[in-house]
Amino acid sequence: MSSKITKIVQLNPKKNHPVILENFDTYLEHRQHDMKCFLAQDRRLSTVSEGVGNVLLVTGEKEMYYGHVKANPSETEPADPLQTFVARRNRVTGKMRLYEVTTSTLKHVCHDRALCDQPIAEMEDQRLQSLKRKFDPRAVQRQKKLQYNRIDLSVMEDKLQSLLTETVVKDVAESCSTTITAVSNDMQQELYAKSNQNAKSLANLYDAQKVIGAEEWRSLTEPARKLLKIEVEVFHMANSYLENKVKAVMQSSDPTSEQNLAIVRTCIYMDVLVQLTGRKAYRLTKKGNSFSSFTKVLDGPIRQTFLERVQGFSNTGEQVTKYTRNKALLYYLALMFALEARDVVHLSLIHQSLEIPRQDLIKYGTIVGARYNSKQDLFSIGYAQPKTEEDQVNEALETMKSFIRSKRSRRN
């Protein structure tokens, strides 16, 4: 069947025309197996009719290229002396139509730049920085180092002022919540309520029965009697300090006296606290495990007092957290001061019984209510009433202001 040209379709800005890729052999000739072409519309380039594309996107082997299509040629521009057409033939009728094509030069998408959004000065600065990184990398490194080491005090002042406006407490009697709260303030308030505010010495600051709780104290009486029946040679506790205390009671003339039973009850409770401050405390929360190896009466109170309820992806349960370890350490120190019943307690005695840094013991010993003497390395009475939220805010603000003033004076 002979073919006959029935119509010639010239370029029309309201219609899409076939596009010839001028540098097809450079980029995509070897990528025809997965090459895909898309015609898109970028309204930033030129005003085009609805549905007419002016950008050609081509993908191949996980790479993307783009090229601009001149969909609306200007009448002032000289006509192209060479017009290229492609033929489309109808197999049934044998008739053909010729469609004029437009051309496009592809570029890799990494060369794309925003034409309108990015100021010229910013583009020039980026190019300058790129040249510096290429030809003078040492200068760029020095510039970055100076930038990172520079302290912007104005930002600190702004944050300080915003913090001040958020945390001003007009009336302490009102239960106003503030953004600055001491991490240990709740625990300190709890222990402060159980302490003797009129104590004149460290021996009278805490009473073991009051710290542990009256109900738990009574429930530990029978486990304490059973513990005293264990042979001294096979008896072990969480640390040597508690172990020696109980062994001394076992070898006394009257182990079951009320005073000795009080020591054993306190040691059983402190034995659990030592395990909660340890690295393997998470094992205590596993199903079937008991917190104490001597009794199960403490399982409920320990879970309620020290563990935190944490919501996970699949379930919710009590877990040993940083809060648990900090609170257990505070209670341990309070009970140790009560157990020693002396006006002073040496820090070395506490440090030998716990795997905790000395600085942490000094910090939490102060929170409990003791005063640390660095020259003699011991704790003595020095209880201060917990600070209110207003005091904490004012103290934090004064610290920040003094820090900023010192930095400015060094600069000048």
Backbone hydrogen bonds in HBPLUS format (Angstrom, degrees):
<---DONOR---> <-ACCEPTOR-->    atom                        ^
c    i                          cat <-CA-CA->   ^        H-A-AA   ^      H-
h    n   atom  resd res      DA  || num        DHA   H-A  angle D-A-AA Bond
n    s   type  num  typ     dist DA aas  dist angle  dist       angle   num
A0096-MET N   A0004-LYS O   2.82 MM  92  5.84 160.3  1.86 148.3 146.9     1
A0006-THR N   A0096-MET O   2.86 MM  90  5.92 166.1  1.88 164.0 165.3     2
A0098-LEU N   A0007-LYS O   2.92 MM  91  6.35 163.4  1.94 158.9 162.4     3
A0009-VAL N   A0098-LEU O   2.65 MM  89  5.95 174.5  1.66 175.6 174.0     4
A0100-GLU N   A0009-VAL O   2.87 MM  91  6.16 161.6  1.90 177.2 176.1     5
A0015-LYS N   A0012-ASN O   3.09 MM   3  5.55 167.5  2.11 122.0 123.0     6
A0102-THR N   A0018-PRO O   3.05 MM  84  6.48 160.6  2.09 161.7 163.8     7
A0020-ILE N   A0102-THR O   2.90 MM  82  6.31 156.7  1.96 152.6 160.1     8
A0104-SER N   A0020-ILE O   3.01 MM  84  6.27 142.5  2.16 166.5 162.9     9
A0022-GLU N   A0104-SER O   3.08 MM  82  6.13 162.2  2.11 149.8 155.4    10
A0026-THR N   A0023-ASN O   3.14 MM   3  5.35 137.8  2.32 101.0 112.5    11
A0028-LEU N   A0024-PHE O   2.96 MM   4  5.41 137.9  2.14 142.4 155.2    12
A0029-GLU N   A0024-PHE O   3.10 MM   5  5.95 119.0  2.49 152.6 150.2    13
A0031-ARG N   A0028-LEU O   3.03 MM   3  4.91 160.3  2.06 104.5 110.2    14
A0036-LYS N   A0059-THR O   3.02 MM  23  5.27 151.3  2.10 139.0 145.6    15
A0059-THR N   A0036-LYS O   2.88 MM  23  5.27 159.8  1.92 151.9 158.8    16
A0038-PHE N   A0057-LEU O   2.71 MM  19  5.01 152.9  1.78 155.4 161.7    17
A0057-LEU N   A0038-PHE O   2.75 MM  19  5.01 174.5  1.75 159.8 161.5    18
A0040-ALA N   A0055-VAL O   2.78 MM  15  5.14 171.6  1.79 162.9 164.2    19
A0054-ASN N   A0040-ALA O   2.90 MM  14  6.32 134.4  2.11 146.2 157.9    20
A0055-VAL N   A0040-ALA O   3.10 MM  15  5.14 154.7  2.16 145.0 140.5    21
A0045-LEU N   A0042-ASP O   3.28 MM   3  5.98 155.9  2.34 116.4 121.4    22
A0052-VAL N   A0049-SER O   3.17 MM   3  5.56 162.5  2.20 133.1 131.9    23
A0069-VAL N   A0054-ASN O   2.79 MM  15  4.61 178.0  1.79 127.6 127.7    24
A0056-LEU N   A0067-GLY O   2.80 MM  11  5.19 171.8  1.81 163.0 165.8    25
A0067-GLY N   A0056-LEU O   2.96 MM  11  5.19 139.1  2.13 141.9 152.0    26
A0058-VAL N   A0065-TYR O   2.91 MM   7  5.17 167.6  1.92 146.7 149.4    27
A0065-TYR N   A0058-VAL O   2.79 MM   7  5.17 159.4  1.84 157.0 163.7    28
A0060-GLY N   A0063-GLU O   3.03 MM   3  5.35 152.2  2.11 144.7 150.0    29
A0063-GLU N   A0060-GLY O   3.13 MM   3  5.35 144.1  2.27 105.4 115.8    30
A0109-VAL N   A0064-MET O   3.11 MM  45  5.83 156.5  2.17 151.1 144.2    31
A0066-TYR N   A0107-LYS O   2.82 MM  41  5.47 160.4  1.86 156.5 161.6    32
A0107-LYS N   A0066-TYR O   2.80 MM  41  5.47 145.8  1.92 146.6 156.6    33
A0071-ALA N   A0069-VAL O   3.03 MM   2  5.74 114.0  2.48 112.8  96.0    34
A0101-VAL N   A0084-THR O   2.89 MM  17  5.82 163.2  1.92 155.5 156.8    35
A0086-VAL N   A0099-TYR O   2.89 MM  13  5.36 153.1  1.96 141.9 148.4    36
A0099-TYR N   A0086-VAL O   2.86 MM  13  5.36 167.3  1.87 156.4 159.5    37
A0088-ARG N   A0097-ARG O   2.84 MM   9  5.25 152.7  1.91 149.2 158.5    38
A0097-ARG N   A0088-ARG O   2.90 MM   9  5.25 150.3  1.99 137.5 146.5    39
A0090-ASN N   A0095-LYS O   2.81 MM   5  5.45 166.9  1.83 164.3 168.2    40
A0094-GLY N   A0090-ASN O   2.66 MM   4  5.13 141.2  1.81 145.2 156.5    41
A0111-HIS N   A0108-HIS O   3.02 MM   3  5.83 163.9  2.04 122.8 127.6    42
A0112-ASP N   A0109-VAL O   3.11 MM   3  5.41 164.4  2.14 111.7 115.6    43
A0123-MET N   A0119-PRO O   3.13 MM   4  6.42 155.3  2.19 146.2 152.9    44
A0124-GLU N   A0120-ILE O   2.91 MM   4  6.17 157.8  1.96 153.1 159.0    45
A0125-ASP N   A0121-ALA O   2.96 MM   4  6.18 151.6  2.04 143.5 151.3    46
A0126-GLN N   A0122-GLU O   3.01 MM   4  6.25 155.4  2.07 146.3 152.4    47
A0127-ARG N   A0123-MET O   2.99 MM   4  6.27 157.3  2.04 148.1 154.1    48
A0128-LEU N   A0124-GLU O   2.91 MM   4  6.13 154.0  1.98 145.6 152.9    49
A0129-GLN N   A0125-ASP O   2.95 MM   4  6.19 160.3  1.99 150.1 154.8    50
A0130-SER N   A0126-GLN O   2.94 MM   4  6.15 151.4  2.02 145.0 153.2    51
A0131-LEU N   A0127-ARG O   2.96 MM   4  6.25 153.6  2.04 147.1 153.5    52
A0132-LYS N   A0128-LEU O   2.94 MM   4  6.22 153.4  2.01 147.7 155.5    53
A0133-ARG N   A0129-GLN O   2.95 MM   4  6.19 158.6  2.00 147.7 152.9    54
A0134-LYS N   A0130-SER O   3.17 MM   4  6.34 140.4  2.34 137.2 147.4    55
A0135-PHE N   A0131-LEU O   2.89 MM   4  6.05 163.1  1.91 156.1 159.6    56
A0136-ASP N   A0132-LYS O   2.72 MM   4  4.94 150.4  1.80 136.3 143.5    57
A0141-GLN N   A0137-PRO O   2.99 MM   4  6.27 154.4  2.06 148.6 155.1    58
A0142-ARG N   A0138-ARG O   2.95 MM   4  6.27 158.2  2.00 150.8 156.4    59
A0143-GLN N   A0139-ALA O   2.97 MM   4  6.16 155.5  2.03 145.2 152.1    60
A0144-LYS N   A0140-VAL O   2.95 MM   4  6.20 157.0  2.01 149.4 155.1    61
A0145-LYS N   A0141-GLN O   2.95 MM   4  6.14 157.9  2.00 147.6 153.9    62
A0146-LEU N   A0142-ARG O   3.01 MM   4  6.24 161.3  2.05 149.7 153.9    63
A0147-GLN N   A0143-GLN O   3.02 MM   4  6.18 151.5  2.11 142.4 150.6    64
A0148-TYR N   A0144-LYS O   2.95 MM   4  6.17 158.4  2.00 153.3 157.7    65
A0149-ASN N   A0145-LYS O   3.03 MM   4  6.12 149.2  2.13 145.3 153.5    66
A0157-GLU N   A0153-LEU O   2.92 MM   4  6.22 155.0  1.99 150.3 157.1    67
A0158-ASP N   A0154-SER O   2.96 MM   4  6.21 155.3  2.03 145.2 151.6    68
A0159-LYS N   A0155-VAL O   2.97 MM   4  6.23 162.9  2.00 151.2 155.5    69
A0160-LEU N   A0156-MET O   2.85 MM   4  6.02 149.4  1.94 142.9 152.4    70
A0161-GLN N   A0157-GLU O   2.89 MM   4  6.13 156.9  1.94 149.8 155.0    71
A0162-SER N   A0158-ASP O   2.94 MM   4  6.20 162.1  1.98 150.9 155.9    72
A0163-LEU N   A0159-LYS O   2.83 MM   4  5.94 150.9  1.92 142.5 151.2    73
A0164-LEU N   A0160-LEU O   2.87 MM   4  6.06 146.9  1.98 141.4 150.7    74
A0165-THR N   A0161-GLN O   3.01 MM   4  6.30 155.8  2.07 148.6 153.9    75
A0166-GLU N   A0162-SER O   3.11 MM   4  6.28 142.1  2.26 138.5 148.4    76
A0167-THR N   A0163-LEU O   3.03 MM   4  6.09 137.0  2.22 143.1 153.4    77
A0174-GLU N   A0171-ASP O   3.10 MM   3  5.53 140.6  2.26 106.7 116.8    78
A0176-CYS N   A0174-GLU O   2.80 MM   2  5.57 135.5  2.00 105.8  92.3    79
A0185-ASN N   A0182-ALA O   3.31 MM   3  5.04 166.2  2.33  99.7 103.6    80
A0188-GLN N   A0184-SER O   2.86 MM   4  5.98 154.9  1.93 150.3 158.3    81
A0189-GLN N   A0185-ASN O   2.82 MM   4  6.05 156.5  1.87 151.5 157.4    82
A0190-GLU N   A0186-ASP O   3.01 MM   4  6.23 153.0  2.08 143.8 151.2    83
A0191-LEU N   A0187-MET O   2.95 MM   4  6.25 160.2  1.99 152.3 156.6    84
A0192-TYR N   A0188-GLN O   2.79 MM   4  5.86 150.6  1.87 145.3 154.8    85
A0193-ALA N   A0189-GLN O   3.10 MM   4  6.29 145.7  2.22 141.6 148.5    86
A0194-LYS N   A0191-LEU O   2.97 MM   3  5.06 132.7  2.20  97.8 111.3    87
A0195-SER N   A0192-TYR O   3.31 MM   3  5.12 157.2  2.37  96.9 103.6    88
A0196-ASN N   A0205-LEU O   2.88 MM   9  5.12 157.2  1.93 150.4 153.5    89
A0199-ALA N   A0196-ASN O   3.10 MM   3  5.42 159.5  2.15 119.9 119.5    90
A0204-ASN N   A0201-SER O   3.25 MM   3  5.68 141.6  2.41 106.6 115.4    91
A0205-LEU N   A0202-LEU O   3.38 MM   3  5.16 164.2  2.41  99.2 103.5    92
A0210-LYS N   A0207-ASP O   3.09 MM   3  5.42 120.6  2.46 104.7 118.8    93
A0211-VAL N   A0207-ASP O   3.04 MM   4  6.32 154.1  2.11 155.5 163.7    94
A0212-ILE N   A0208-ALA O   2.98 MM   4  6.10 169.9  1.99 155.4 157.9    95
A0213-GLY N   A0209-GLN O   2.92 MM   4  5.76 156.1  1.98 139.8 147.5    96
A0217-TRP N   A0213-GLY O   2.86 MM   4  5.93 150.7  1.95 150.0 159.4    97
A0218-ARG N   A0214-ALA O   3.07 MM   4  6.32 154.9  2.14 146.7 151.6    98
A0219-SER N   A0215-GLU O   3.06 MM   4  6.32 158.4  2.11 147.0 153.3    99
A0220-LEU N   A0216-GLU O   3.08 MM   4  6.22 127.9  2.36 140.8 152.5   100
A0221-THR N   A0218-ARG O   3.19 MM   3  5.56 166.3  2.21 112.6 116.5   101
A0224-ALA N   A0220-LEU O   3.04 MM   4  6.02 146.6  2.15 140.2 148.9   102
A0225-ARG N   A0221-THR O   3.13 MM   4  6.49 149.2  2.23 146.6 154.6   103
A0226-LYS N   A0222-GLU O   3.05 MM   4  6.37 160.3  2.09 155.7 160.8   104
A0227-LEU N   A0223-PRO O   2.96 MM   4  6.09 150.9  2.05 142.1 150.1   105
A0228-LEU N   A0224-ALA O   3.21 MM   4  6.43 147.4  2.32 142.3 149.3   106
A0229-LYS N   A0226-LYS O   3.10 MM   3  5.39 153.3  2.18 106.1 114.3   107
A0230-ILE N   A0227-LEU O   3.08 MM   3  5.55 164.6  2.11 114.4 119.4   108
A0235-PHE N   A0232-VAL O   3.44 MM   3  5.23 162.1  2.47  98.6 103.6   109
A0243-GLU N   A0239-ASN O   3.16 MM   4  6.33 160.9  2.19 149.0 154.8   110
A0244-ASN N   A0240-SER O   2.88 MM   4  5.96 160.3  1.92 148.4 152.2   111
A0245-LYS N   A0241-TYR O   3.13 MM   4  6.37 152.4  2.21 144.1 151.9   112
A0246-VAL N   A0242-LEU O   3.07 MM   4  6.35 163.4  2.09 155.1 157.5   113
A0247-LYS N   A0243-GLU O   2.97 MM   4  6.14 160.4  2.01 148.7 154.9   114
A0248-ALA N   A0244-ASN O   2.98 MM   4  6.05 148.3  2.08 141.8 149.4   115
A0249-VAL N   A0245-LYS O   3.29 MM   4  6.64 144.8  2.42 137.5 146.2   116
A0249-VAL N   A0246-VAL O   3.06 MM   3  5.08 120.6  2.43  95.1 110.0   117
A0250-MET N   A0246-VAL O   2.91 MM   4  6.26 157.3  1.97 151.9 158.5   118
A0251-GLN N   A0247-LYS O   3.04 MM   4  6.23 148.3  2.14 145.0 152.1   119
A0252-SER N   A0249-VAL O   3.12 MM   3  5.11 163.3  2.15 106.0 110.6   120
A0257-SER N   A0254-ASP O   3.31 MM   3  5.75 160.1  2.36 119.1 118.6   121
A0261-LEU N   A0257-SER O   2.84 MM   4  6.06 159.9  1.88 159.5 165.9   122
A0262-ALA N   A0258-GLU O   3.02 MM   4  6.14 147.0  2.13 138.9 147.3   123
A0263-ILE N   A0259-GLN O   3.24 MM   4  6.59 147.2  2.35 139.2 147.0   124
A0264-VAL N   A0260-ASN O   3.05 MM   4  6.39 158.9  2.09 150.4 155.6   125
A0265-ARG N   A0261-LEU O   2.87 MM   4  6.06 165.4  1.89 152.3 156.4   126
A0266-THR N   A0262-ALA O   3.03 MM   4  6.15 159.5  2.07 143.0 148.7   127
A0267-CYS N   A0263-ILE O   2.98 MM   4  6.19 154.5  2.04 146.3 153.4   128
A0268-ILE N   A0264-VAL O   2.93 MM   4  6.19 153.3  2.01 152.5 159.1   129
A0269-TYR N   A0265-ARG O   3.18 MM   4  6.46 161.3  2.22 148.8 152.9   130
A0270-MET N   A0266-THR O   2.90 MM   4  6.13 160.2  1.94 149.9 156.1   131
A0271-ASP N   A0267-CYS O   2.81 MM   4  5.88 139.3  1.98 141.1 151.6   132
A0272-VAL N   A0269-TYR O   3.20 MM   3  5.47 129.0  2.48 100.9 112.5   133
A0273-LEU N   A0269-TYR O   3.27 MM   4  6.67 152.9  2.35 141.7 149.3   134
A0274-VAL N   A0270-MET O   2.94 MM   4  6.20 152.6  2.01 151.5 157.4   135
A0275-GLN N   A0271-ASP O   3.38 MM   4  6.64 155.0  2.45 137.5 143.0   136
A0276-LEU N   A0272-VAL O   3.04 MM   4  6.38 146.1  2.16 145.6 155.4   137
A0277-THR N   A0273-LEU O   3.13 MM   4  6.41 137.5  2.32 143.9 154.0   138
A0277-THR N   A0274-VAL O   3.26 MM   3  5.31 132.9  2.50  95.4 107.3   139
A0278-GLY N   A0275-GLN O   3.23 MM   3  5.13 151.4  2.32  97.3 105.8   140
A0283-ARG N   A0280-LYS O   3.22 MM   3  5.91 156.7  2.28 114.5 120.2   141
A0284-LEU N   A0281-ALA O   3.05 MM   3  5.69 152.3  2.13 116.9 123.9   142
A0285-THR N   A0282-TYR O   3.27 MM   3  5.75 150.3  2.36 109.1 116.2   143
A0286-LYS N   A0283-ARG O   3.26 MM   3  5.55 162.6  2.29 108.3 113.6   144
A0289-ASN N   A0286-LYS O   3.16 MM   3  5.78 165.7  2.18 135.3 137.8   145
A0299-ASP N   A0296-LYS O   3.29 MM   3  5.57 164.8  2.32 109.0 113.5   146
A0302-ILE N   A0298-LEU O   2.94 MM   4  5.81 161.2  1.98 152.3 158.0   147
A0303-ARG N   A0299-ASP O   3.11 MM   4  6.19 161.2  2.14 145.3 150.6   148
A0304-GLN N   A0300-GLY O   3.05 MM   4  6.25 161.5  2.09 154.3 159.6   149
A0305-THR N   A0301-PRO O   2.91 MM   4  5.94 149.6  2.00 146.0 153.8   150
A0306-PHE N   A0302-ILE O   2.92 MM   4  5.66 168.4  1.93 150.7 154.2   151
A0308-GLU N   A0319-GLN O   3.21 MM  11  5.54 167.9  2.22 158.6 155.0   152
A0319-GLN N   A0308-GLU O   2.81 MM  11  5.54 154.2  1.87 152.8 159.4   153
A0310-VAL N   A0317-GLY O   2.90 MM   7  5.68 164.1  1.92 155.3 151.1   154
A0317-GLY N   A0310-VAL O   3.15 MM   7  5.68 156.8  2.21 154.8 153.2   155
A0312-GLY N   A0315-ASN O   2.83 MM   3  5.34 153.6  1.90 149.4 156.7   156
A0324-THR N   A0321-THR O   3.05 MM   3  5.07 116.9  2.46  93.7 108.7   157
A0325-ARG N   A0321-THR O   3.12 MM   4  6.56 160.0  2.16 153.0 156.6   158
A0326-ASN N   A0322-LYS O   2.96 MM   4  6.16 166.6  1.98 154.2 157.9   159
A0327-LYS N   A0323-TYR O   2.98 MM   4  6.07 165.3  2.00 150.4 154.7   160
A0328-ALA N   A0324-THR O   2.92 MM   4  6.03 158.9  1.97 149.6 156.0   161
A0329-LEU N   A0325-ARG O   2.99 MM   4  6.15 153.1  2.07 144.9 151.7   162
A0330-LEU N   A0326-ASN O   3.07 MM   4  6.36 154.0  2.14 145.9 152.6   163
A0331-TYR N   A0327-LYS O   3.03 MM   4  6.29 165.6  2.05 153.3 156.4   164
A0332-TYR N   A0328-ALA O   2.89 MM   4  6.03 151.6  1.98 143.0 151.8   165
A0333-LEU N   A0329-LEU O   3.01 MM   4  6.23 160.9  2.05 149.3 153.0   166
A0334-ALA N   A0330-LEU O   3.02 MM   4  6.27 161.4  2.06 149.5 154.9   167
A0335-LEU N   A0331-TYR O   2.92 MM   4  6.10 162.6  1.95 150.9 155.3   168
A0336-MET N   A0332-TYR O   2.85 MM   4  6.02 144.6  1.98 144.0 154.7   169
A0337-PHE N   A0333-LEU O   2.98 MM   4  6.22 157.2  2.03 150.4 155.0   170
A0338-ALA N   A0334-ALA O   3.11 MM   4  6.39 152.9  2.19 140.8 148.5   171
A0339-LEU N   A0335-LEU O   2.74 MM   4  5.91 146.9  1.84 141.5 151.5   172
A0340-GLU N   A0336-MET O   2.87 MM   4  6.00 157.3  1.92 149.4 154.3   173
A0341-ALA N   A0337-PHE O   3.13 MM   4  6.18 154.6  2.20 138.9 145.7   174
A0345-VAL N   A0379-PHE O   3.04 MM  34  5.18 151.0  2.12 135.9 144.7   175
A0379-PHE N   A0345-VAL O   2.74 MM  34  5.18 163.1  1.77 145.7 151.1   176
A0349-LEU N   A0346-HIS O   3.24 MM   3  5.55 134.1  2.46 102.1 112.8   177
A0347-LEU N   A0377-ASP O   3.15 MM  30  5.87 166.1  2.17 129.2 133.5   178
A0350-ILE N   A0347-LEU O   3.07 MM   3  5.29 121.1  2.44 101.6 115.5   179
A0351-HIS N   A0347-LEU O   2.86 MM   4  6.09 165.3  1.88 158.6 163.6   180
A0352-GLN N   A0348-SER O   3.03 MM   4  6.01 151.6  2.11 143.3 148.5   181
A0353-SER N   A0350-ILE O   3.16 MM   3  5.43 136.0  2.37 102.2 113.8   182
A0361-LEU N   A0357-PRO O   3.19 MM   4  6.57 155.2  2.26 147.5 154.6   183
A0362-ILE N   A0358-ARG O   2.91 MM   4  6.22 154.3  1.97 154.0 161.0   184
A0363-LYS N   A0359-GLN O   2.97 MM   4  6.18 158.9  2.01 144.9 150.7   185
A0364-TYR N   A0360-ASP O   2.92 MM   4  6.09 176.7  1.92 156.6 157.4   186
A0365-GLY N   A0361-LEU O   2.82 MM   4  5.71 141.7  1.97 135.8 147.2   187
A0366-THR N   A0362-ILE O   3.08 MM   4  6.20 146.9  2.19 140.3 147.5   188
A0367-ILE N   A0363-LYS O   3.15 MM   4  6.52 148.4  2.25 140.3 149.1   189
A0368-VAL N   A0364-TYR O   2.98 MM   4  6.19 150.0  2.07 142.1 149.4   190
A0369-GLY N   A0365-GLY O   3.30 MM   4  6.58 138.0  2.49 134.2 143.8   191
A0370-ALA N   A0365-GLY O   3.06 MM   5  5.69 160.5  2.09 157.1 151.8   192
A0369-GLY N   A0366-THR O   3.17 MM   3  5.22 128.8  2.44  94.4 107.5   193
A0371-ARG N   A0380-SER O   2.73 MM   9  5.25 162.0  1.76 146.4 152.1   194
A0380-SER N   A0371-ARG O   2.93 MM   9  5.25 149.0  2.02 139.9 150.0   195
A0373-ASN N   A0378-LEU O   2.85 MM   5  5.46 167.3  1.87 167.4 171.7   196
A0377-ASP N   A0373-ASN O   2.69 MM   4  5.49 119.5  2.06 141.7 159.4   197
A0378-LEU N   A0373-ASN O   3.29 MM   5  5.46 148.1  2.40 134.1 142.2   198
A0392-GLN N   A0388-THR O   3.06 MM   4  6.39 156.9  2.11 150.5 156.7   199
A0393-VAL N   A0389-GLU O   3.04 MM   4  6.27 157.5  2.09 146.9 152.3   200
A0394-ASN N   A0390-GLU O   3.03 MM   4  6.23 169.3  2.04 152.1 154.7   201
A0395-GLU N   A0391-ASP O   2.91 MM   4  6.04 157.7  1.96 148.1 154.5   202
A0396-ALA N   A0392-GLN O   3.00 MM   4  6.14 159.5  2.04 146.5 151.8   203
A0397-LEU N   A0393-VAL O   2.97 MM   4  6.19 158.8  2.02 152.1 158.0   204
A0398-GLU N   A0394-ASN O   2.99 MM   4  6.16 158.9  2.04 146.8 152.3   205
A0399-THR N   A0395-GLU O   3.05 MM   4  6.24 154.3  2.12 145.1 152.0   206
A0400-MET N   A0396-ALA O   3.07 MM   4  6.30 160.2  2.11 147.9 152.6   207
A0401-LYS N   A0397-LEU O   2.94 MM   4  6.14 161.2  1.97 151.0 156.3   208
A0402-SER N   A0398-GLU O   3.00 MM   4  6.12 161.9  2.03 148.0 152.5   209
A0403-PHE N   A0399-THR O   3.05 MM   4  6.22 150.3  2.14 142.5 150.7   210
A0404-ILE N   A0400-MET O   3.03 MM   4  6.30 157.0  2.09 149.1 154.5   211
A0405-ARG N   A0401-LYS O   2.96 MM   4  6.20 160.8  2.00 151.0 156.3   212
A0406-SER N   A0402-SER O   3.02 MM   4  6.16 155.7  2.08 143.6 149.7   213
A0407-LYS N   A0403-PHE O   3.12 MM   4  6.33 153.4  2.19 144.6 151.5   214
A0408-ARG N   A0404-ILE O   3.03 MM   4  6.27 155.3  2.09 148.9 155.4   215
A0409-SER N   A0405-ARG O   3.00 MM   4  6.21 156.4  2.06 147.6 153.8   216
A0410-ARG N   A0406-SER O   3.15 MM   4  6.33 147.6  2.26 140.7 148.5   217
A0411-ARG N   A0407-LYS O   3.16 MM   4  6.44 149.2  2.26 141.0 149.0   218
A0412-ASN N   A0408-ARG O   3.05 MM   4  6.35 160.9  2.08 152.4 156.5   219
